Amino acid sequence: MSLDAVETLSNFYGNSSSEPLAPVETLAVIGPHDGKTIARVPLCTAADVDRAVAAAKAAQPEWAGLTFKARAAYLLAFYNDLMMHKDELVGLIMREHGKTRVEALGDVLKGLETLEYAVSVPVLARGSVETVSSGVQCRDERVALGVVAGIVPFNFPFMVPFWTIPIALAMGNTYVLKPSEKVPMTMTRVAELAGRLLPAGVLNVVHGDRSAAQALVQHKDVQALAFVGTSEVARAVHVEGSALGKRVLALGGAKNHLVALPDCNVKMAAQDIVSSFTGCAGQRCMAASVLLIVGDQPELLNHIVDMARALVPGSDGACAMGPVIDQQAIDRIEAAISHATAVDGAQLLLDGRASQAFVERRRETGGFWIGPTVMMHRAASDAAMHFEIFGPVLSVLRCDSVDQALAIENANEYGNAACVYTSSGSSADYCARNFQAAMIGVNIGVPVPREPFSFGGINRSRFGFGDITGDGGLEFFSFRRKITTKWAPPSDASWMS
């Protein structure tokens, strides 16, 4: 795929590129750095989705018939090939999403961690055998579900699809992916690479918008569906998919709270907080969103503001921050800041809308640049304290006690992540046990579990079955077959039988 040409992307199934069955509309893929069109993506129909699912269905019996070891060998070859192409994938992610080079590399490497984990499936998924009664033996084995599908958001073009693809394939399923229409280039290239190594139909990509996603949810041959997106859509996908008898795991939004106790290491906490709310321009479901400061901590606030102010627009360097995805994101972020100040009376400690470096970069390039914002709120009821802004904005509120901070976090309708900054083990343990979130950090503002631990939230951050990576992925993409046997001894048996 040329990095210079503007092309219309193709679907990929049966290990070959495929144009839509009939002429369809195409959508411009816009580069966040400069607002220019870098590709076009077809908005495919249910008929195109059906072709992708048919390719996956045709390939599934033979793929599932392989041993775990044989499938792992394919995945190991796939891993090695992706590692060889990681610089190319990093470039695509930077171009279509706007991540910095370090962030794009992290996107690829974190996704590859799940593939590394999947290669160990011959050990992880082995069954158990036990004699449970005289002459009676029980054993269990993991069985693939069939054709499974994934619908993913724009914010991690490689990692989020790879939360599910490696484990799903390792368990013997075949896969149909609908990438985000905002960032379709990375996974199109991954599918091309996969087509050189995996059997035809094992990994398939179909492009489109909501209509294509709806067709996947409703398709009778899709046995399981993984979705990542907003909570409203995640809930709808879960309700509809479950009603159709599918196994569904739909991850939704987040409003992650950080609690800074008076004994925190100020410099370490400040650096981590800034990295958490500005990394990937705040466009990640594990980003810091609310900082609850227990007591007066002016030194911590000053460090946060100074570190955030030092960030500059760009793709390289320790102080670089990339653009947000599109103009709609700019409008949403600016509206949230305006409402917080004009309606709720929040005090701007740092206004990203007025950052000279980011304003000039936006004017010069036409890209979607906005600087980091830090707001001091007056009340926990302020609007920006509750809805997911999905940008480099940190809402700060002073609390009188750790219990008040925990009460505010607990009242949050989401349940993805929470973090406490402290030098006290007992305080850390108290907060960890009392947060209402599934992924907890102690002095870590982006507490993403690493394999074999699984990723997933609670409350309105997750709808459906289990977690999405690690051992949760093994459970989601298979069922356990239990076999109980008893044999009568041969009638002519002797000691020499």
Order of alpha helices (4+ residues) and beta strands (2+ residues): beta-beta-beta-beta-alpha-alpha-alpha-alpha-alpha-beta-beta-beta-alpha-beta-alpha-beta-alpha-beta-alpha-beta-beta-alpha-beta-alpha-beta-beta-alpha-beta-alpha-beta-beta-alpha-beta-alpha-beta-beta-alpha-beta
